Amino acid sequence: MTTLDDLPLRDDLRGRSPYGAPQLDVPVRLNVNENSHPVPAEVVSALEHELSAVLHDLNRYPDREFDRLRSALAHYLDGVLERQGGPAAGTAAPERTDSERSATENTGTGRIDPAQIWAANGSNEVLAHILQAFGGPGRTALGFTPSYSMHPLITASTGAAWIAVDREADFGISVESAVAAVREHRPDVVFLCTPNNPTGNGLDLAVVEAVLAASTGIVIVDEAYAEFARPGFRTALALLPDHPRLIVSRTMSKAFAFAGVRLGYAVAHPAVIDALRLVRLPYHLSALTQAAACAALAHAPALLATVDALVEQRERMAAALLGAGFTVVPSDSNFLLFGGIAEPHALWQDLLDAGVLVRDTGIPGHLRVNAGTAEETDAFIDAVHRVLESTPEHLAVPTQIPAGPPAGAAPRTAKDQDPA
């Protein structure tokens, strides 16, 4: 029987395992950070209308430049910046040098220009395009771990070398440690994940700015979960006008409840977008994907209406876990990393046996669970209590993780942490 060992596989791929969370048929699945809420009926109707309009033309290739989708994404991001008081709100940008003005001369009046938008089949393909263009053999990419496990896999797939730098004890990154790592390793690409997966915590923009100043390469800020962030979180989109090597990556899979469509996107200087055109496959975004994403963006408020509900369930879970004796990393995402666990895989298995699937990310003493519906939260909290009643030794002596809220956010009080 032929196995991988018998094939002429690349040497750097031998011994590796493919990415993928367990796909198990259990009543409550809270392991892959999906949005548990179904697509609203009004959006389903809009999708049916948009998709039917392109069905007769499926004999033709799709719009290679996905211009309509670009405009829709730019409009959505303008709103994000306006709500955060960024450049799109009409605030004056800092005085820039002639070279900085030249670097951003085609990016419009401070709003996101469609020419700054890139999109692909999920944010993973977006990241793959970036590494194909700016990584590759003889180059390096640096990330602060634990973080999204696809970052090193995508890096390796292009032949670039991965450099892992440990985060601090609270899973944060300080300006000093970030700058020191960049200066020591001089990477061609730096990954900054905020909110960070799998820990959930956000990153102060001062760290992003410091890394941009210290680096001569591309800096990717992965904001896949930004819509779930607490007050005080600041998007790196506001830094784009003055930083032509900055790329902000986002997705419609999480807050938009659109994981099945596979639409990720990035925002960067138009010159960076030109570089990504060099490595994309022809007509990489289908007409169906483009139509579905445009319909969703036209109904963004309806789709994003579940964000507050998921944040509420996230906080319910956090309070219950703290009340049960676990530690919880304060989260700006739709999931929680909880610790103080003696044997994470044993607790994972007991929760699975109780009908709830969570994620063992391999971080010692921790598991991850994503927020879901109120009913799923009830089931998760009930399963935790039942498992601890039968096996209290799942709890290790906890180490308190500092709250570390993002700039501008009120710290969580003891009252906030009482179980619901």
Secondary structure as the mmCIF struct_conf table of DSSP 4:
data_model
#
loop_
_struct_conf.conf_type_id
_struct_conf.id
_struct_conf.beg_label_comp_id
_struct_conf.beg_label_asym_id
_struct_conf.beg_label_seq_id
_struct_conf.end_label_comp_id
_struct_conf.end_label_asym_id
_struct_conf.end_label_seq_id
HELX_RH_3T_P HELX_RH_3T_P1 LEU A 4 ASP A 6
BEND BEND1 LEU A 7 LEU A 7
HELX_RH_3T_P HELX_RH_3T_P2 ASP A 11 LEU A 13
TURN_TY1_P TURN_TY1_P1 ARG A 14 GLY A 15
BEND BEND2 PRO A 27 PRO A 27
STRN STRN1 VAL A 28 ARG A 29
BEND BEND3 ASN A 31 VAL A 32
BEND BEND4 HIS A 37 HIS A 37
HELX_LH_PP_P HELX_LH_PP_P1 PRO A 38 PRO A 40
HELX_RH_AL_P HELX_RH_AL_P1 ALA A 41 LEU A 55
TURN_TY1_P TURN_TY1_P2 HIS A 56 ASN A 59
BEND BEND5 ARG A 60 ARG A 60
TURN_TY1_P TURN_TY1_P3 ARG A 64 GLU A 65
HELX_RH_AL_P HELX_RH_AL_P2 ASP A 67 ARG A 83
TURN_TY1_P TURN_TY1_P4 GLN A 84 GLY A 85
HELX_RH_3T_P HELX_RH_3T_P3 PRO A 87 ALA A 89
TURN_TY1_P TURN_TY1_P5 GLY A 90 GLY A 90
HELX_LH_PP_P HELX_LH_PP_P2 THR A 91 GLU A 95
HELX_RH_AL_P HELX_RH_AL_P3 ASP A 98 ALA A 103
TURN_TY1_P TURN_TY1_P6 THR A 104 ASN A 106
BEND BEND6 THR A 107 THR A 107
TURN_TY1_P TURN_TY1_P7 GLY A 108 THR A 109
BEND BEND7 GLY A 110 ARG A 111
HELX_LH_PP_P HELX_LH_PP_P3 ILE A 112 ASP A 113
HELX_RH_3T_P HELX_RH_3T_P4 PRO A 114 GLN A 116
STRN STRN2 ILE A 117 ALA A 120
BEND BEND8 ASN A 121 GLY A 122
HELX_RH_AL_P HELX_RH_AL_P4 SER A 123 PHE A 134
TURN_TY1_P TURN_TY1_P8 PRO A 137 GLY A 138
STRN STRN3 THR A 140 THR A 145
BEND BEND9 PRO A 146 PRO A 146
TURN_TY1_P TURN_TY1_P9 SER A 149 SER A 149
HELX_RH_AL_P HELX_RH_AL_P5 MET A 150 SER A 157
TURN_TY1_P TURN_TY1_P10 THR A 158 GLY A 159
HELX_LH_PP_P HELX_LH_PP_P4 ALA A 160 ALA A 160
STRN STRN4 ALA A 161 ASP A 166
TURN_TY1_P TURN_TY1_P11 ALA A 169 ASP A 170
BEND BEND10 PHE A 171 PHE A 171
HELX_RH_AL_P HELX_RH_AL_P6 VAL A 175 HIS A 185
BEND BEND11 ASP A 188 ASP A 188
STRN STRN5 VAL A 189 CYS A 193
BEND BEND12 THR A 194 PRO A 195
TURN_TY1_P TURN_TY1_P12 ASN A 197 THR A 199
HELX_RH_AL_P HELX_RH_AL_P7 LEU A 205 ALA A 214
BEND BEND13 THR A 216 GLY A 217
STRN STRN6 ILE A 218 ASP A 222
TURN_TY1_P TURN_TY1_P13 ALA A 224 TYR A 225
HELX_RH_3T_P HELX_RH_3T_P5 ALA A 226 PHE A 228
HELX_LH_PP_P HELX_LH_PP_P5 ALA A 229 ARG A 230
TURN_TY1_P TURN_TY1_P14 PRO A 231 GLY A 232
HELX_RH_3T_P HELX_RH_3T_P6 ALA A 236 ASP A 242
TURN_TY1_P TURN_TY1_P15 PRO A 244 ARG A 245
STRN STRN7 LEU A 246 THR A 251
BEND BEND14 MET A 252 LYS A 254
TURN_TY1_P TURN_TY1_P16 ALA A 255 PHE A 256
BEND BEND15 ALA A 257 ALA A 257
TURN_TY1_P TURN_TY1_P17 ALA A 259 VAL A 261
STRN STRN8 GLY A 264 ALA A 268
HELX_RH_AL_P HELX_RH_AL_P8 PRO A 270 ARG A 277
TURN_TY1_P TURN_TY1_P18 LEU A 278 VAL A 279
BEND BEND16 ARG A 280 ARG A 280
HELX_LH_PP_P HELX_LH_PP_P6 LEU A 281 LEU A 281
TURN_TY1_P TURN_TY1_P19 PRO A 282 TYR A 283
BEND BEND17 LEU A 285 LEU A 285
HELX_RH_AL_P HELX_RH_AL_P9 ALA A 287 ALA A 298
TURN_TY1_P TURN_TY1_P20 HIS A 299 HIS A 299
HELX_RH_AL_P HELX_RH_AL_P10 ALA A 300 LEU A 304
TURN_TY1_P TURN_TY1_P21 ALA A 305 ALA A 305
HELX_RH_AL_P HELX_RH_AL_P11 THR A 306 ALA A 324
TURN_TY1_P TURN_TY1_P22 GLY A 325 GLY A 325
STRN STRN9 THR A 327 VAL A 328
BEND BEND18 ASP A 332 ASN A 334
STRN STRN10 PHE A 335 GLY A 339
STRN STRN11 ILE A 341 ILE A 341
BEND BEND19 ALA A 342 ALA A 342
HELX_RH_AL_P HELX_RH_AL_P12 PRO A 344 ASP A 353
TURN_TY1_P TURN_TY1_P23 ALA A 354 GLY A 355
STRN STRN12 VAL A 356 LEU A 357
STRN STRN13 ARG A 359 ARG A 359
BEND BEND20 GLY A 362 GLY A 362
TURN_TY1_P TURN_TY1_P24 PRO A 364 GLY A 365
STRN STRN14 LEU A 367 ASN A 370
HELX_RH_AL_P HELX_RH_AL_P13 ALA A 374 SER A 390
HELX_RH_3T_P HELX_RH_3T_P7 PRO A 392 HIS A 394
STRN STRN15 LEU A 395 LEU A 395
HELX_LH_PP_P HELX_LH_PP_P7 GLN A 400 PRO A 402
HELX_LH_PP_P HELX_LH_PP_P8 PRO A 405 PRO A 406
TURN_TY1_P TURN_TY1_P25 ALA A 407 GLY A 408
HELX_LH_PP_P HELX_LH_PP_P9 ALA A 409 THR A 413
TURN_TY1_P TURN_TY1_P26 ALA A 414 GLN A 417
BEND BEND21 ASP A 418 ASP A 418
#
